[in-house]
Amino acid sequence: MRYFANTSWMFGEQMLRMASGLLVGIWVARYLGPEQFGLFSYALAFVSIFSGLAKLGLDGIVVRDLVNHPHQRDVYLGTAFWLKFVGAFVMLGFVALATLFTSNDHTTNLYVFIIASGIIFQSFEVVDFYFQSKVLSKFVSICKITQLAVSSALKVYFVVTGADLIWFVVVTLIDQVMLALTLLVAYRFQKQGSFISFFDINIAKNLLKISWPLILSGLAVTIYMRIDQLMIKEMLGTKEVGLFSAAVRLSEVWYFVPGIITSSLFPAIVSAKKVSRALYLQRLQKLSTLMTWLAVSVALPVTFFADSIVNLLYGYSYQQAGLVLAVHIWGAVFVFLGVASGVFFTVESYTKKSLYRTLLGAISNVLFNLLLIPHYGIAGAAMATVISQFIANFLYDFFDASLRELVIIKLRSLFPIYCIKLLKVY
C-alpha cells in the first residue's frame, strides 16, 4: 500500500501534465502553426540530444546507493549535485560546438541556448533522488504540479495576448527554475540539513566509474528518440518537423507511465534481491508484463483512430500527422519493455550492456531515417523509430548469453501462453 500510495501521487501529477499537454500544449501548437511549432520543437530536440551529458547517468545509481547507505545521505546528494552542476556547463559547451555544424540561423540558435541554460537548474533534481529512496514522491509531485500550474498559466497568457515564439521558449527556462526552487522548499520542509556543502572525491570517482556507460547510454537514447526531428529539418524542412512533432507528442504523452511505476517500485525490487533471486525475478516479471500490455492496450485503438484524433485536436493544418501517429505509437511497446528491463540493468550493474543496446538503437535509427525519410517522408521517420526501438529493447538481448533471464522475462511478457514450450527449450 505504501508503494501504491507513492505511485498514485506520481501518476496523478503526470495525469495533470498529460491533460495540460492535451489542452494547453495543443492550443499552443494550433496557435503557432506547423512552421513555428516545428522551429520550437526542433530547438527542444536539439537540446535534448545533449541533456544526457548533464544528467551523467546518475539517477538510478544514486537512488540505489541512498537505499543501501541512508546514513551517507548528505554526502551522496552533495556529490551528485556538484557533478550534475559541472556536467550542465560541459553540456552547454557541446551545444555551442554542435551549432557550428548546422544550418541554423541566429534566431534558432538563440532559442537553443535559452532552452539549454535551464539544464543548469536540473542539478537540484538530486532532491528527487532522496524522495525516491524514501518512497516519498508525494512531495516531488506537489513541486511538479506547482511548476505545471505556473507554466500552463504563462502559456495561456501568451496565446491570449498573441505573444511571439520567443516567449514560449522562455517558459521552458522558467519551468526549470520553478522546479529547482520548489524542490529545495520541499527538502527543507523535511527538516533536512543542506547537502550543497558536501562533496566526496572518492564517491564522485566511484559514481562516474559506474555511470560513464550510462552517460553515453543516455546520450544514445536521446539520439534515437530525437535525432529524427533534426534530420527531418535538414532533409524536409521546419514545417515537416512541426507535423512530425505533433504526432510524436500524442504518441509519447503517456510515456510517463513506465517511468512512474518503475521508479516507485525500484526500491522494492532492490530489496527483493537481498531476500532471494527468485523473488527478485518474479517482481521483474510482473513489472515487465504490466508494462507490455499497458502499451498494447493504448496502441491498438490509437492506430485505428489516428486521423480522427489528429484532426480533432490539432485541426486541418496538421492532418498529415495522422499516419505518423498510427505508426509511431507501436514504438511504445518496446519503450515500455526497455524501461522495465532498465531496472534489471541497473540492479545488476550492467551499465556497459545498457550502453551497447542503446548505441545499437541510436545507430539503427539514424540509418533507417536516412533510408526511409527520402521515400516515405515523416511517416518513414516514424517507421525508423519503431524499428530502432525493437532492435534496442528486444532483439539485442537474444545475442547476449548473460541476459538469458531477461529474454525469458520479455518473452513471457509478450507471449504469456504460447511461449511456454519455447522457453523450456531455450
C-alpha positions in Angstrom: 0.0 0.0 0.0 2.9 2.3 0.7 4.3 1.8 -2.9 0.8 2.1 -4.3 0.2 5.5 -2.5 3.6 6.7 -3.7 2.8 5.7 -7.3 -0.6 7.3 -7.1 0.9 10.7 -6.3 3.3 10.5 -9.3 0.5 9.1 -11.5 -1.8 11.9 -10.5 0.8 14.6 -11.2 1.5 13.1 -14.6 -2.1 12.8 -15.5 -2.4 16.6 -14.8 0.7 17.1 -17.0 -0.9 14.9 -19.7 -4.1 17.0 -19.5 -2.1 20.2 -19.7 -0.3 18.8 -22.8 -3.5 17.9 -24.5 -5.2 21.2 -23.7 -2.6 23.9 -23.3 0.1 22.2 -25.4 -2.2 21.5 -28.3 -3.6 25.1 -28.1 -0.1 26.4 -28.3 0.6 24.1 -31.3 -2.5 25.3 -33.1 -1.7 29.0 -32.3 1.9 28.7 -33.6 1.1 26.6 -36.7 3.2 23.8 -38.1 6.1 26.2 -39.2 6.6 28.0 -35.8 5.8 24.9 -33.8 8.3 23.0 -35.9 11.0 25.5 -35.0 10.2 25.3 -31.3 10.2 21.5 -31.4 13.5 21.5 -33.2 15.1 23.7 -30.6 13.8 21.4 -27.8 15.0 18.3 -29.7 18.4 19.8 -30.3 19.0 20.5 -26.6 17.6 17.1 -25.5 20.3 15.4 -27.6 22.9 16.8 -25.2 20.9 16.8 -22.0 22.0 13.3 -21.0 25.5 14.8 -20.5 24.3 16.9 -17.7 22.4 14.0 -16.0 25.6 12.0 -16.0 23.6 8.7 -15.8 23.4 9.1 -12.0 19.6 8.9 -11.5 19.1 5.2 -10.7 22.6 4.7 -9.2 22.2 7.5 -6.6 18.8 6.2 -5.6 20.2 2.7 -5.2 23.1 4.0 -3.1 20.7 6.1 -0.9 18.6 3.0 -0.3 21.7 0.9 0.6 23.6 3.7 2.5 21.0 6.0 4.1 23.5 7.2 6.7 25.5 8.8 3.9 22.6 10.8 2.5 24.2 14.3 2.5 27.5 13.1 1.0 25.8 11.3 -1.8 23.4 14.1 -2.5 26.0 16.8 -2.4 28.5 14.9 -4.6 25.8 14.1 -7.1 24.7 17.8 -7.1 28.1 19.2 -7.9 28.8 16.5 -10.6 25.5 17.4 -12.3 26.2 21.2 -11.9 29.6 20.9 -13.7 28.0 18.5 -16.2 25.5 21.1 -17.2 28.2 23.6 -18.2 30.0 20.8 -20.1 26.8 20.2 -21.9 26.5 23.9 -22.8 29.9 23.8 -24.4 28.9 20.8 -26.5 25.7 22.6 -27.6 27.7 25.6 -28.7 30.1 23.5 -30.6 27.3 21.5 -32.3 25.5 24.6 -33.6 28.5 25.4 -35.7 27.8 22.3 -37.8 24.1 23.1 -38.5 22.3 25.4 -40.9 20.6 27.2 -38.0 20.2 31.0 -38.2 20.8 33.4 -35.3 17.3 33.2 -34.0 17.2 29.4 -33.9 20.5 29.3 -32.0 19.1 31.9 -29.6 16.2 29.6 -28.8 18.5 26.6 -28.4 20.7 28.4 -25.8 17.7 29.8 -23.8 16.3 26.2 -23.5 19.8 24.7 -22.8 20.5 27.2 -20.0 17.7 25.7 -18.0 19.6 22.4 -17.7 21.8 24.1 -15.1 18.9 24.1 -12.6 18.3 20.4 -13.1 21.2 19.9 -10.7 18.7 20.3 -7.9 16.8 17.1 -9.0 19.1 15.2 -6.6 16.4 16.1 -4.1 14.1 13.9 -6.2 16.5 11.1 -5.7 16.2 11.4 -1.9 12.4 11.3 -2.0 12.5 8.3 -4.4 14.8 6.4 -2.0 12.3 7.1 0.9 9.2 6.3 -1.3 8.0 9.9 -0.6 7.3 11.1 -4.1 4.2 13.0 -2.8 6.4 16.0 -2.2 8.1 15.9 -5.6 4.6 15.6 -7.2 3.4 18.7 -5.4 6.5 20.6 -6.6 5.9 19.5 -10.2 2.2 20.4 -10.0 3.2 23.9 -8.9 5.6 24.1 -11.8 3.0 22.9 -14.2 0.4 25.4 -13.0 2.8 28.4 -13.4 3.9 27.1 -16.9 0.4 26.5 -18.1 -0.8 29.9 -16.9 2.1 31.6 -18.7 1.4 29.7 -22.0 -2.3 30.6 -21.9 -1.5 34.2 -21.3 1.0 34.3 -24.2 -1.6 32.7 -26.5 -4.3 35.1 -25.5 -2.1 38.2 -25.9 -0.7 37.0 -29.2 2.9 36.7 -28.0 5.9 35.9 -30.2 7.5 32.4 -30.2 10.4 33.6 -28.0 8.1 33.9 -25.0 7.1 30.3 -25.2 10.8 29.4 -25.4 11.5 31.5 -22.2 8.8 29.5 -20.4 10.9 26.3 -20.7 13.7 28.1 -18.8 11.2 29.3 -16.1 10.0 25.7 -15.8 13.4 24.6 -14.7 13.9 27.5 -12.2 10.5 26.9 -10.6 11.1 23.2 -10.2 14.5 23.8 -8.6 13.1 26.3 -6.1 10.1 24.1 -5.1 12.3 21.0 -4.7 14.5 23.0 -2.3 11.5 24.1 -0.3 10.2 20.6 -0.1 13.6 19.3 1.1 13.7 22.0 3.8 10.2 21.0 4.8 11.6 17.6 5.7 13.9 19.5 8.1 17.0 18.0 6.4 20.3 19.8 6.5 21.9 21.3 3.4 23.8 18.9 1.2 25.4 21.5 -1.1 28.5 21.9 1.1 29.2 18.2 0.9 31.5 16.6 -1.8 33.5 13.4 -1.6 36.0 12.9 -4.3 36.1 9.1 -3.8 32.4 8.8 -4.1 32.5 11.0 -7.1 35.0 8.8 -8.8 33.1 5.7 -7.9 29.8 7.2 -9.2 31.4 8.2 -12.5 33.2 4.9 -12.9 29.8 3.1 -12.7 27.8 5.7 -14.6 30.0 6.6 -17.5 28.4 3.9 -19.7 25.0 5.3 -18.7 26.1 8.8 -19.7 26.8 7.5 -23.2 23.7 5.4 -23.0 21.6 8.4 -22.1 23.1 10.3 -25.0 22.3 7.4 -27.3 18.7 7.2 -26.0 18.1 10.9 -26.7 19.7 10.5 -30.2 17.4 7.7 -31.2 14.4 9.4 -29.6 15.0 12.9 -31.1 17.5 12.7 -33.9 14.7 12.2 -36.4 13.4 15.7 -35.8 16.9 17.1 -36.5 17.2 15.0 -39.7 13.7 15.9 -40.8 14.6 19.6 -40.6 17.7 19.2 -42.7 16.1 16.8 -45.2 12.5 18.1 -45.5 12.1 21.4 -43.6 10.7 23.1 -40.5 7.0 22.6 -41.3 7.6 18.8 -41.5 9.2 18.9 -38.1 6.1 20.6 -36.7 3.8 17.9 -38.3 6.0 15.0 -37.0 6.4 16.6 -33.5 2.6 17.0 -33.2 2.1 13.3 -33.8 5.1 12.3 -31.5 3.7 14.4 -28.7 0.4 12.5 -28.8 2.3 9.2 -29.1 4.6 9.9 -26.2 2.2 11.8 -23.9 1.8 8.7 -21.8 5.4 7.7 -21.7 5.4 8.9 -18.1 3.6 5.7 -17.0 6.5 3.2 -17.1 8.8 5.8 -15.5 6.4 6.4 -12.6 5.8 2.7 -12.0 9.4 1.6 -12.2 10.8 4.5 -10.1 8.2 3.8 -7.4 8.8 0.0 -7.4 12.6 0.3 -7.8 13.4 0.3 -4.0 11.1 -2.8 -3.6 12.9 -4.7 -6.4 16.3 -3.8 -5.0 15.2 -5.1 -1.6 13.8 -8.3 -3.2 17.2 -9.2 -4.5 18.5 -9.2 -0.9 15.9 -11.8 0.0 16.2 -14.2 -2.9 16.8 -14.1 -6.7 13.6 -15.9 -7.3 11.6 -13.1 -5.6 13.6 -10.5 -7.5 13.0 -12.1 -10.9 9.3 -12.6 -10.0 8.8 -8.9 -9.3 10.7 -8.0 -12.5 8.4 -10.4 -14.5 5.3 -8.8 -13.1 6.6 -5.3 -13.9 7.6 -6.3 -17.5 4.2 -7.9 -18.2 2.3 -5.0 -16.9 4.4 -2.6 -19.0 3.9 -4.6 -22.2 0.1 -4.9 -22.1 -0.4 -1.3 -21.0 1.4 -0.3 -24.2 -0.6 -2.7 -26.4 -3.9 -1.6 -24.8 -3.3 2.0 -25.9 -1.5 1.3 -29.3 -4.4 -0.7 -30.7 -7.2 1.9 -30.5 -4.9 4.8 -31.4 -3.9 3.0 -34.6 -7.5 2.8 -35.8 -8.5 6.4 -34.9 -5.2 8.2 -35.5 -6.5 10.5 -38.3 -9.6 11.5 -36.3 -7.6 12.2 -33.2 -5.2 14.5 -35.0 -7.9 16.4 -36.9 -9.9 16.8 -33.7 -7.0 18.1 -31.6 -4.7 19.9 -34.0 -7.0 20.9 -36.9 -6.8 20.6 -40.6 -3.3 22.1 -41.0 -1.9 19.1 -39.1 -3.8 16.3 -40.9 -0.6 14.7 -42.4 0.4 13.8 -38.8 -2.3 11.1 -38.6 -0.3 8.4 -40.4 2.8 9.3 -38.3 0.8 8.7 -35.1 -0.6 5.4 -36.3 2.9 4.1 -36.9 4.8 5.8 -34.1 2.5 4.6 -31.4 3.8 1.0 -31.7 7.2 2.0 -30.6 5.7 2.4 -27.1 5.5 -1.4 -26.7 9.3 -1.7 -26.9 9.9 1.6 -25.0 7.9 0.2 -22.1 9.8 -3.1 -22.2 13.0 -1.1 -22.3 12.1 0.9 -19.2 11.2 -2.2 -17.3 14.4 -4.0 -18.3 16.4 -0.9 -17.4 15.7 -1.8 -13.8 17.5 -5.2 -14.4 20.5 -3.5 -16.0 20.8 -1.0 -13.1 20.4 -3.6 -10.3 22.8 -6.0 -11.9 25.3 -3.1 -12.7 25.2 -4.0 -16.4 25.9 -0.4 -17.3 28.1 -1.3 -20.3 25.4 -3.6 -21.7 22.9 -0.9 -21.3 25.2 1.3 -23.3 25.7 -1.2 -26.1 22.0 -1.7 -26.7 21.2 2.0 -26.7 24.1 2.7 -29.1 22.7 0.0 -31.4 19.3 1.6 -31.2 20.8 5.1 -32.0 22.8 3.8 -34.9 19.8 1.9 -36.2 17.6 4.9 -36.0 20.0 7.2 -37.9 20.5 4.5 -40.7 16.8 3.8 -41.1 16.0 7.5 -41.1 18.5 8.0 -43.9 16.9 5.1 -45.8 13.2 5.7 -45.2 12.7 9.5 -45.0 13.6 10.2 -48.6 11.0 7.6 -49.7 8.2 7.9 -47.1 8.8 11.4 -45.6 7.8 11.9 -42.0 6.0 8.5 -41.9 9.4 6.9 -42.7 10.9 8.6 -39.7 8.1 7.0 -37.6 8.9 3.6 -39.1 12.6 4.1 -38.2 11.7 4.9 -34.6 9.7 1.7 -34.2 12.4 -0.5 -35.8 15.2 1.0 -33.7 13.1 0.6 -30.5 12.6 -3.1 -31.4 16.3 -3.7 -32.1 17.5 -1.9 -28.9 14.9 -3.0 -26.4 14.1 -6.6 -27.6 16.3 -8.1 -30.3 19.7 -7.1 -28.7 19.1 -9.3 -25.6 19.0 -12.5 -27.7 22.6 -12.1 -28.6 24.0 -11.8 -25.1 24.1 -15.1 -23.1 24.3 -13.2 -19.7 20.8 -11.7 -20.4 19.1 -15.1 -20.7 16.9 -14.4 -17.6 15.8 -11.1 -19.2 15.0 -12.7 -22.5 12.7 -15.2 -20.7 11.0 -12.3 -18.9 10.4 -10.4 -22.1 9.0 -13.5 -23.9 6.7 -14.3 -21.1 5.5 -10.7 -21.1 4.8 -10.6 -24.9 3.6 -14.2 -25.2 2.3 -15.3 -21.8 0.7 -18.5 -23.1 2.2 -19.6 -26.4 5.9 -19.3 -25.5 5.9 -21.9 -22.7 7.4 -24.7 -24.8 9.8 -22.3 -26.4 11.1 -21.2 -23.0 11.7 -24.7 -21.9 13.8 -25.4 -24.9 15.6 -22.1 -24.5 
